[in-house]
């Protein structure tokens, strides 16, 4: 059974890097921050889901203010 594991706010700039591994649109520092954030994800996460709405808020990845979207991570219940 797949359930929601966690949610939060991340900068829109990070979505392509997270979904496709495409870091071409981010700085070296942002790439390091995104990679570190992803490394903290538990093994077995299934998918991210992003909201369509943005808000100017604190980005979990960088800690800076940015245009952010809400994300949700879904996992197999057996992997938690």
C-alpha atoms as one frame of an Amber mdcrd trajectory, in Angstrom:
protein
   0.000   0.000   0.000   1.388   3.408  -0.968   0.920   6.162   1.622   1.983
   9.781   2.060   5.298   9.828   3.905   6.048  13.527   4.284   5.399  16.945
   2.767   6.857  20.439   2.809   7.875  23.422   0.680  10.721  23.496  -1.824
  11.816  26.012  -4.430  10.464  25.581  -7.936  14.040  25.741  -9.258  14.730
  22.265  -7.820  11.949  20.270  -9.493  13.785  19.416 -12.759  16.856  18.360
 -10.818  14.824  16.154  -8.484  12.663  14.568 -11.163  15.128  14.207 -14.040
  18.603  14.705 -12.571  18.935  17.823 -14.765  21.044  20.315 -12.838  21.727
  22.560 -15.856  19.495  25.347 -14.552  20.925  25.577 -11.030  24.156  26.863
  -9.506  26.835  24.534  -8.152  25.797  25.461  -4.607  22.143  24.685  -5.351
  23.171  21.360  -6.881  25.084  20.433  -3.722  22.100  21.438  -1.572  19.627
  19.435  -3.694  21.876  16.358  -3.692  22.299  16.569   0.094  18.542  16.979
   0.578  17.844  13.961  -1.642  20.465  11.906   0.210  18.412  12.423   3.378
  15.368  10.803   1.751  14.637   7.299   3.011  15.320   4.311   0.791  12.288
   3.153  -1.129  10.497   6.458  -1.689   8.185   6.008  -4.656   7.278   9.380
  -6.014   7.079  13.101  -5.452   3.925  15.088  -6.117   3.984  18.878  -6.479
   1.263  21.483  -6.075   0.358  23.772  -8.948   0.383  26.845  -6.705   3.478
  28.749  -5.686   4.079  30.873  -2.662   7.019  33.005  -1.580   8.276  31.034
   1.408  11.322  29.457   3.009  12.768  26.740   0.774  13.573  23.547   2.729
  16.542  22.821   0.489  18.418  26.115   0.703  16.813  27.718   3.743  16.343
  30.890   1.700  13.159  32.609   0.602  12.028  31.497  -2.860   9.018  30.794
  -5.051   8.067  27.462  -3.504   5.663  24.648  -4.230   4.308  22.145  -1.754
   5.672  18.656  -2.296   4.469  15.317  -1.015   6.466  12.096  -0.965   4.711
   8.762  -1.224   6.199   5.439  -0.132   5.257   1.809   0.224   3.988   1.364
   3.760   6.297  -1.646   4.164   9.361   0.587   3.532   8.658   2.937   6.450
